[in-house]
Amino acid sequence: MTGTTGFKGRYNEEGWFLAEIGPGQRGGKASSLFAVQDLLKDYEKNDTFSSIEINIPSMVVVKTGIFEQFMTQNSLWDLAYSEASDARIANAFQKADLPFSVVGELRQFISSIRRPLAVRSSSLLEDAKYEPFAGIYATKMIPNNQPDVDRRFRKLTEAIKLVYASTFFAEAKAYMQATKHDIRSERMAIVIQEVIGEQRGSCFYPEVSGVARSFNFYPSGRAKPEQGIVNLAFGLGKTIVDGGCTWNYCPSHPRIPPPFGSPGEMMKLTQKHFWSVNCGEPPSYDPIRETEFLVHRHHSEAEEDDTLRHVASTMDPQSGRITLGVGPDGPRLLDFAPLLTMNTVPLNALLKDLIRTCEEKLQSPVEIEFAMTFPKAPKPGTKARFGFLQVRPMVVSLEKMDMGEDELKAPQLLMASRDVMGNGLRNDLRDIVFVKPGCFEARNNPKIAMQLNEINKGLLGEDTPYLLIGFGRWGSTEPWLGIPVNWSQISGAKCIVEATLPQMNVDMSQGSHFFHNLTSFQVSYFSVPHNGEFPINWEWLDQQNCVHETEFVKHVRLKRALMVKVDGFKGWGTIDTQDT
């Protein structure tokens, strides 16, 4: 790309670049990457990480001025602000034309690069510390491998227009309502970014995607909250963003696995499927679908790609023992042991250093998104590649609660837990919305999500905060892991409980955008296992005044507000009925 004209950007001798198109602002996501670009250059001189190439993937930012021109010249504002369906808005945006001023530069860009691209949102409100719009807007990945430049350009413009349209989808509007923002003040920039990975057969993906956080809201064993947590996934980071199964570990204790009960449980509850970009036979034409060019495959299909060697271990079916690596035959476990135990590449050391550096730069605890790939055939001088995808500040309350054991055992509690995210006191929740345990089945989770959405809309309209109780991982896109709500569908909840049942008993997840929004809005999040020491008082809950009831969900209103108390340093919390 060196020597390309028409962009305001920065290039180095290897040809990677950060460039901008159009007037206006970069938006939150792009601004954070521009802010850390110089920090990453220092790593080129660090011998500790000499085996890793570290940089921001090639990136072009289409600034907010182009969005405003697009909306105005196509007369889209009225439709965008209306109650029209997502599909109607998306289709109208697809029929509209991008401003002529940007077409030439985008075509020049797409003519120069043939790797898969991620087209991401970078709105003005995105990645604000207290009200981030993480995961609210669309991201679309395109293979960008067609020999015809016209087709590649068309796919790029379709993706841009989908992201623009997502600014006005129902989820975004509900989120605006929950955050007291006027949607008319939002403006969208676009980040067009090279996807980190390599092509293996007809699919393109990285071996490692991850999220590293400065603060761990659910520490276990020897881990401490301030030591942070890392979520790792094989393939594209969509697995993490969607709240799927990932490998979680503390950077200060990388060799200690998550607290599974047995190797069998570990095999059952770790990642089975991964996402990749489809670079083969074109799929059915569907420009308004985010996953149009994505493929979801079982990790066994990656064996022939030889991409599990850095990320997997093997279980011996006879003994039940886990052996590091993929040398022996047997079921694979995506535990990233070659990286974390054998330290084949110093990934963990790099993440610890990046967290510290970004914290100093942003003067805040941080969350970093990244992806990593390795040479197909390692040779002297070849390097792994670490793509720095995003950094955003985290909200960590430092108010000292200092809860005691006696508080966890008070007789008037609705529930208590030693696994709670958040910190502080809340004394204004009189409404409780809960999934009814007696009729719960995982196959009904999509229906439950829709019923919760309707109740949430009503309570938002009344400006009434509430306590929400359900089973499994909130926000998971896999119904067998939990209820697949998006943030807008439960955005009025100010305290959320993740309970379990014998038929829905999964581990917690911290890596998704859903969780970033929880922490940033300072929503308390309780994990209450059905077989734990502090069960939920379902009998008391059923006796309260019912406001509304559906097939799977019940809404009750109390005479006296609950008292929610969370000690974030211990990870303890109580929900007190205040009944005497």
C-alpha positions in Angstrom: 0.0 0.0 0.0 3.0 2.3 0.2 2.7 5.2 -2.2 -1.2 5.1 -2.3 -2.7 8.5 -2.8 -6.1 9.9 -1.9 -6.0 8.9 1.8 -4.9 11.0 4.8 -3.0 8.3 6.6 0.2 6.9 8.0 2.2 4.1 6.5 5.3 2.2 7.5 7.9 0.3 5.5 5.9 -2.9 5.8 2.9 -1.3 4.1 0.3 -1.4 7.0 -1.6 1.8 7.4 -4.1 3.9 9.4 -6.0 6.1 7.0 -9.0 8.4 6.9 -11.6 9.3 4.3 -14.0 12.3 4.4 -14.8 15.2 6.8 -16.1 14.9 10.3 -15.0 12.8 13.3 -13.5 9.3 13.6 -15.9 8.0 16.3 -15.0 6.2 19.5 -13.6 2.9 18.2 -11.3 4.5 15.6 -10.1 7.2 18.0 -9.0 4.7 20.6 -6.9 2.9 18.0 -5.3 6.1 16.7 -4.5 6.9 20.4 -2.5 3.7 21.0 -0.7 3.4 17.6 2.5 5.0 18.8 2.6 2.8 21.9 2.6 -0.4 19.8 5.7 0.8 17.9 7.8 0.5 21.1 7.2 -3.3 21.0 9.1 -3.6 17.8 12.3 -2.9 19.8 11.4 -5.2 22.7 13.5 -8.5 22.5 11.0 -10.2 24.8 8.4 -10.2 22.0 10.8 -10.6 19.1 8.9 -13.7 17.9 5.7 -11.7 17.5 4.7 -9.0 14.9 2.5 -6.6 16.9 0.4 -3.9 15.2 -3.0 -2.6 14.4 -4.4 -4.3 11.3 -4.6 -2.1 8.2 -7.5 0.2 8.7 -9.4 2.9 6.9 -11.8 5.2 8.7 -14.8 6.6 6.8 -15.6 9.6 9.0 -18.9 10.9 10.2 -19.3 13.6 7.5 -19.8 10.9 4.9 -22.6 9.4 7.0 -24.4 12.8 7.2 -24.0 13.3 3.4 -25.4 9.8 2.8 -28.4 10.3 5.0 -29.3 13.7 3.6 -28.8 13.1 -0.1 -30.9 9.9 0.1 -33.6 11.5 2.3 -33.3 8.8 4.9 -33.7 10.7 8.1 -37.5 10.4 8.5 -37.4 6.6 7.8 -34.5 6.2 10.2 -36.2 7.9 13.1 -39.5 6.1 12.5 -40.8 2.8 14.0 -40.1 0.9 10.7 -38.8 -2.6 11.1 -35.1 -3.4 10.9 -35.6 -5.1 7.6 -37.4 -2.2 6.0 -34.7 0.3 7.2 -31.9 -2.0 6.0 -33.4 -2.6 2.6 -33.9 1.2 2.1 -30.3 1.9 3.0 -29.1 -0.8 0.5 -31.0 0.9 -2.3 -29.4 4.3 -1.5 -26.2 5.6 -3.0 -23.0 6.5 -1.2 -21.8 10.1 -1.7 -19.9 10.5 -4.9 -17.1 12.2 -2.9 -16.2 8.9 -1.2 -16.7 6.4 -4.0 -13.4 7.0 -5.8 -11.3 6.6 -2.6 -13.2 3.5 -1.5 -12.7 2.0 -5.0 -9.0 2.9 -4.9 -8.7 1.2 -1.5 -10.5 -2.0 -2.5 -8.4 -2.2 -5.6 -5.3 -2.4 -3.5 -6.2 -5.1 -0.9 -7.4 -8.6 -1.4 -7.6 -9.9 2.2 -10.9 -10.4 4.0 -12.2 -7.2 5.6 -14.3 -6.4 8.7 -16.6 -3.4 8.3 -17.2 -2.1 11.8 -19.1 0.7 13.5 -17.3 3.6 15.1 -20.0 6.0 16.3 -19.6 9.2 18.3 -21.1 7.6 21.3 -19.3 4.2 21.0 -16.8 3.3 23.6 -17.7 6.1 26.0 -16.6 5.0 29.5 -20.0 5.0 31.2 -22.2 4.4 28.2 -20.4 2.3 25.6 -22.4 0.9 22.7 -20.4 -2.3 22.6 -22.0 -4.8 20.3 -25.1 -2.6 19.6 -24.3 -1.9 16.0 -23.6 -4.3 13.1 -20.2 -5.6 12.0 -20.0 -7.3 8.7 -17.1 -9.4 7.4 -16.5 -9.8 3.6 -14.1 -12.2 1.9 -12.9 -9.5 -0.6 -11.5 -12.3 -2.8 -13.5 -11.9 -6.0 -11.2 -11.3 -9.1 -13.6 -8.6 -10.3 -12.9 -5.2 -8.6 -16.5 -4.1 -9.3 -17.9 -7.0 -7.3 -15.4 -6.4 -4.4 -16.4 -2.8 -4.3 -20.1 -3.6 -4.4 -19.7 -6.0 -1.4 -17.8 -3.3 0.5 -20.5 -0.7 -0.1 -23.2 -3.1 0.9 -21.4 -3.7 4.2 -21.0 0.0 4.9 -24.7 0.6 4.3 -25.7 -2.2 6.6 -23.6 -0.7 9.4 -25.1 2.7 8.7 -28.6 1.2 8.8 -27.9 -0.5 12.2 -27.6 2.9 13.7 -31.4 3.0 13.6 -32.3 -0.7 14.3 -34.7 -1.5 17.2 -31.8 -2.6 19.4 -30.0 0.7 19.0 -33.1 2.7 19.6 -34.0 0.8 22.8 -30.4 1.3 24.0 -30.7 5.0 23.3 -33.9 5.1 25.3 -32.2 3.3 28.2 -29.2 5.6 28.2 -31.4 8.8 27.9 -29.7 9.7 24.6 -31.5 11.3 21.7 -30.9 9.1 18.6 -30.9 12.3 16.5 -27.5 13.2 18.1 -25.8 10.0 17.0 -23.4 10.0 14.0 -21.7 7.0 12.5 -18.1 6.6 11.3 -17.0 3.3 9.7 -13.8 1.3 10.4 -12.8 -0.9 7.4 -10.2 -3.2 8.9 -8.1 -6.2 7.6 -9.2 -9.4 9.3 -6.3 -11.1 11.1 -5.9 -14.7 10.0 -4.9 -17.0 7.2 -6.8 -18.9 4.5 -7.1 -22.6 5.2 -9.0 -24.3 2.4 -12.1 -22.2 1.7 -12.1 -20.6 5.1 -10.2 -17.7 6.6 -9.6 -17.3 10.4 -7.1 -16.7 13.2 -6.0 -19.4 15.5 -6.6 -17.2 18.6 -9.1 -14.4 19.3 -9.3 -12.8 22.7 -10.4 -10.2 25.2 -8.1 -9.2 28.0 -9.5 -7.2 30.9 -7.7 -5.4 33.8 -10.2 -6.4 36.3 -11.8 -9.8 37.0 -15.3 -9.6 38.5 -15.4 -13.3 39.2 -12.0 -14.4 40.5 -11.5 -18.0 41.7 -8.8 -19.9 43.4 -5.6 -17.8 43.8 -6.7 -15.1 41.4 -7.4 -11.6 42.6 -9.8 -9.1 41.0 -7.0 -6.7 40.1 -5.0 -9.4 38.3 -7.6 -9.4 35.5 -8.9 -12.0 33.2 -8.4 -13.2 29.6 -11.0 -14.9 27.4 -9.6 -16.9 24.5 -11.4 -18.5 21.5 -10.3 -20.4 18.5 -11.3 -18.7 15.2 -13.0 -15.3 14.8 -13.8 -13.4 18.0 -17.6 -13.6 17.3 -17.5 -16.6 19.7 -16.5 -14.3 22.5 -18.7 -11.4 21.5 -21.7 -13.7 21.4 -21.1 -15.1 24.8 -20.2 -18.6 23.6 -17.9 -21.1 25.2 -14.3 -19.8 25.7 -11.2 -20.5 27.7 -10.9 -18.1 30.7 -7.7 -17.7 32.8 -6.0 -15.2 35.1 -2.8 -13.6 33.5 -1.0 -13.9 36.8 -1.8 -17.7 36.9 -1.9 -18.8 33.2 -1.4 -22.5 33.9 -4.3 -22.8 36.3 -7.5 -23.9 34.4 -11.0 -22.6 35.1 -12.7 -24.3 38.0 -14.2 -27.3 36.2 -15.3 -30.3 38.4 -13.6 -32.9 36.2 -11.9 -33.5 32.9 -15.2 -34.7 31.5 -17.0 -31.5 32.5 -14.1 -29.6 31.0 -14.5 -31.4 27.7 -18.3 -30.8 27.8 -18.2 -27.1 28.6 -15.4 -25.8 26.5 -15.5 -24.5 22.9 -16.7 -26.9 20.2 -17.4 -24.7 17.2 -15.6 -21.7 15.6 -16.4 -18.9 13.2 -14.5 -18.2 10.0 -14.9 -16.1 6.9 -16.2 -18.1 3.8 -13.7 -17.6 1.0 -15.2 -20.4 -1.1 -18.5 -20.9 -2.9 -20.5 -17.6 -2.6 -23.5 -17.9 -0.2 -27.1 -17.0 -1.0 -27.3 -13.2 -1.6 -28.3 -11.5 1.6 -26.7 -8.1 2.1 -28.7 -7.2 5.2 -27.5 -10.3 7.2 -24.4 -9.8 9.3 -23.3 -13.4 8.9 -23.7 -13.6 5.2 -20.1 -14.5 4.6 -19.4 -16.3 7.9 -19.2 -20.1 8.5 -19.8 -21.9 11.8 -17.8 -25.2 11.9 -16.9 -27.9 14.5 -13.3 -27.6 15.6 -12.6 -31.2 14.4 -12.8 -29.7 10.8 -9.6 -27.7 11.7 -7.5 -30.8 12.1 -6.7 -31.0 8.5 -5.7 -27.3 8.5 -3.1 -28.0 11.2 -4.3 -25.0 13.2 -5.0 -26.8 16.5 -1.3 -27.3 17.5 -1.1 -24.0 19.4 -4.5 -24.2 21.1 -5.5 -27.7 21.9 -4.8 -30.7 24.2 -6.1 -34.3 23.9 -8.1 -36.5 26.2 -7.3 -40.2 26.5 -10.7 -41.9 26.2 -9.6 -44.8 28.3 -7.9 -43.1 31.3 -9.8 -39.7 31.0 -6.4 -37.9 31.4 -5.7 -34.7 29.4 -2.4 -34.7 27.5 -0.9 -31.4 26.3 -0.9 -30.9 22.5 -2.3 -32.8 19.5 0.2 -35.6 19.2 -1.9 -38.5 20.4 -5.2 -39.4 18.9 -8.4 -38.6 20.8 -10.9 -35.8 21.5 -9.4 -32.3 21.4 -9.8 -29.8 24.2 -9.4 -26.2 23.3 -7.5 -25.2 26.4 -4.6 -23.2 24.7 -2.1 -25.1 26.8 0.7 -25.0 24.2 0.6 -21.2 24.5 -0.1 -20.9 28.3 1.8 -23.9 29.7 4.6 -24.5 27.2 4.8 -20.8 26.4 5.6 -21.6 22.7 4.9 -17.9 22.0 4.9 -15.4 24.8 1.3 -14.4 24.4 0.5 -14.1 28.1 3.6 -11.9 28.8 2.5 -9.7 25.9 -1.0 -9.3 27.2 0.1 -8.4 30.7 2.4 -5.7 29.3 -0.2 -4.3 26.9 -2.8 -4.1 29.7 -0.3 -2.1 31.9 0.6 0.2 29.0 -2.9 0.9 27.9 -4.0 1.5 31.5 -1.3 4.1 31.8 -2.3 5.7 28.5 -6.1 5.8 29.2 -5.7 6.4 33.0 -8.3 3.7 33.6 -8.8 -0.1 33.8 -9.1 -1.3 30.2 -10.5 -4.1 28.0 -8.4 -5.1 24.9 -9.6 -7.1 21.9 -7.1 -8.9 19.8 -6.5 -11.8 17.3 -3.4 -13.9 16.6 -2.2 -16.2 13.9 0.9 -18.3 13.4 3.1 -19.2 10.4 1.8 -22.3 8.5 5.3 -23.8 8.4 7.5 -22.3 11.1 11.0 -21.3 9.9 13.8 -19.3 11.4 12.8 -15.6 11.3 9.1 -16.2 10.8 6.8 -14.6 13.4 3.4 -15.0 14.9 1.2 -12.0 14.2 -0.7 -10.2 17.0 -3.5 -7.9 15.7 -4.5 -5.2 18.2 -8.2 -4.7 17.4 -9.6 -2.4 20.1 -9.1 -0.9 23.5 -11.8 0.6 25.7 -12.0 1.8 29.3 -13.7 -0.2 32.0 -15.7 1.1 34.9 -14.5 -0.4 38.3 -16.2 1.1 41.4 -13.7 1.4 44.3 -16.3 2.1 47.0 -15.6 -0.2 50.0 -18.5 -2.4 51.1 -16.7 -4.9 53.4 -19.5 -7.5 53.8 -19.3 -10.1 56.5 -20.4 -13.8 56.6 -23.4 -12.9 58.8 -24.9 -10.7 56.1 -24.9 -13.7 53.6 -27.0 -15.7 56.0 -29.6 -13.2 57.1 -33.0 -14.8 57.2 -34.9 -12.1 55.2 -32.7 -12.4 52.1 -34.2 -13.2 48.7 -30.8 -14.5 47.7 -27.0 -14.2 48.4 -24.0 -15.2 46.4 -20.2 -15.4 46.6 -20.0 -14.8 42.8 -21.2 -11.3 42.2 -20.1 -8.7 39.7 -20.4 -5.0 40.7 -19.9 -2.9 43.8 -22.1 -0.7 46.0 -25.6 -0.3 47.3 -29.0 0.1 45.6 -32.3 0.6 47.3 -34.8 1.5 44.6 -35.9 -1.8 43.0 -39.6 -2.7 43.7 -40.2 -4.6 40.5 -38.9 -8.2 39.8 -39.1 -9.9 36.5 -38.2 -13.6 36.6 -38.3 -16.7 34.4 -40.5 -19.3 36.0 -38.4 -22.3 37.1 -41.3 -24.8 37.0 -41.8 -24.6 33.2 -38.2 -23.8 32.1 -36.8 -25.7 29.2 -33.8 -24.5 27.1 -35.6 -25.1 23.9 -38.0 -22.2 24.8 -35.2 -19.7 25.4 -35.8 -17.7 22.2 -39.5 -17.3 23.2 -38.5 -16.3 26.7 -36.3 -13.6 25.2 -39.2 -12.1 23.2 -41.5 -12.1 26.3 -38.8 -10.4 28.4 -38.4 -7.8 25.6 -42.1 -6.8 25.8 -42.0 -6.5 29.6 -38.8 -4.5 29.4 -40.4 -2.1 26.9 -43.2 -1.4 29.3 -41.0 -0.8 32.3 -38.7 1.5 30.3 -41.7 3.5 29.3 -42.6 3.9 33.0 -38.9 4.7 33.8 -39.1 1.8 36.3 -35.8 -0.1 37.1 -36.1 -3.7 38.0 -34.5 -6.9 39.2 -34.2 -9.7 36.5 -33.8 -13.4 37.3 -33.2 -16.1 34.7 -31.3 -19.3 34.0 -28.0 -19.8 32.3 -25.8 -17.2 30.6 -27.7 -14.0 29.8 -27.0 -12.8 26.3 -25.6 -16.0 24.9 -26.5 -16.6 21.2 -26.6 -20.3 21.9 -30.0 -21.2 23.5 -28.6 -24.3 25.3 -26.2 -22.0 27.2 -28.8 -19.4 28.2 -31.4 -16.9 27.2 -30.4 -15.2 23.9 -31.4 -11.6 24.8 -29.5 -8.7 23.4 -28.8 -5.7 25.7 -31.8 -3.7 24.5 -34.2 -6.4 25.5 -33.3 -6.2 29.2 -31.8 -2.7 29.3 -34.1 -1.5 32.1 -32.8 -4.1 34.6 -30.4 -2.6 37.2 -29.7 -5.9 38.9 -29.5 -9.2 37.0 -29.4 -12.8 38.4 -27.9 -15.7 36.5 -29.4 -18.8 38.2 -29.0 -22.4 37.3 -31.2 -25.5 37.3 -30.2 -29.2 37.0 -31.0 -29.0 33.3 -29.3 -25.6 32.8 -26.0 -25.6 34.6 -23.3 -23.7 32.7 -20.2 -21.7 33.7 -20.2 -17.9 33.7 -19.0 -15.7 30.9 -17.3 -12.3 31.1 -15.9 -11.7 27.7 -18.9 -10.6 25.6 -20.0 -7.1 24.7 -23.0 -7.8 26.8 -20.9 -8.0 29.9 -19.0 -4.9 29.0 -22.3 -3.0 28.9 -23.2 -4.4 32.3 -20.0 -3.2 34.0 -20.1 0.2 32.3 -23.7 0.8 33.4 -22.8 -0.5 36.9 -25.5 -3.2 36.8 -25.0 -5.8 39.6 -24.8 -9.3 38.3 -25.4 -12.3 40.7 -24.6 -15.9 39.9 -26.7 -18.2 42.1 -26.3 -22.0 41.4 -29.3 -24.1 42.2 -27.1 -26.5 44.4 -25.2 -23.7 46.2 -25.2 -22.7 49.8 -27.6 -19.7 49.3 -30.6 -20.7 47.2 -33.2 -18.3 45.8 -36.3 -18.0 48.0 -38.7 -18.9 45.2 -41.6 -19.4 47.7 -41.4 -15.8 48.9 -41.2 -14.6 45.3 -44.3 -16.5 44.3 -46.3 -14.8 47.1 -45.7 -11.3 45.8 -48.2 -9.2 43.9 -48.3 -10.2 40.2 -48.4 -7.4 37.7 -48.1 -9.4 34.5 -47.6 -13.1 33.7 -46.8 -14.9 30.4 -46.3 -18.6 29.7 -42.6 -18.4 30.8 -42.1 -15.1 32.7 -43.7 -13.4 35.7 -43.5 -9.7 36.7 -44.2 -8.9 40.4 -44.2 -5.6 42.3 -43.3 -5.2 45.9 -44.6 -2.8 48.6 -41.1 -2.2 49.9 -38.0 -1.8 47.7 -35.2 -4.4 47.8 -31.8 -3.6 49.2 -29.1 -4.8 46.9 -25.6 -4.8 48.4 -22.4 -5.9 46.6 -18.9 -6.1 47.9 -16.9 -6.1 44.7 -13.6 -6.8 46.3 -14.8 -10.0 47.8 -17.3 -10.8 45.0 -20.1 -11.2 47.6 -23.6 -9.8 47.4 -27.0 -10.0 48.9 -30.6 -9.0 47.9 -32.5 -8.2 51.0 -36.3 -8.2 51.0 -36.2 -5.9 54.0 -39.2 -7.9 55.4 -39.0 -8.0 59.2 
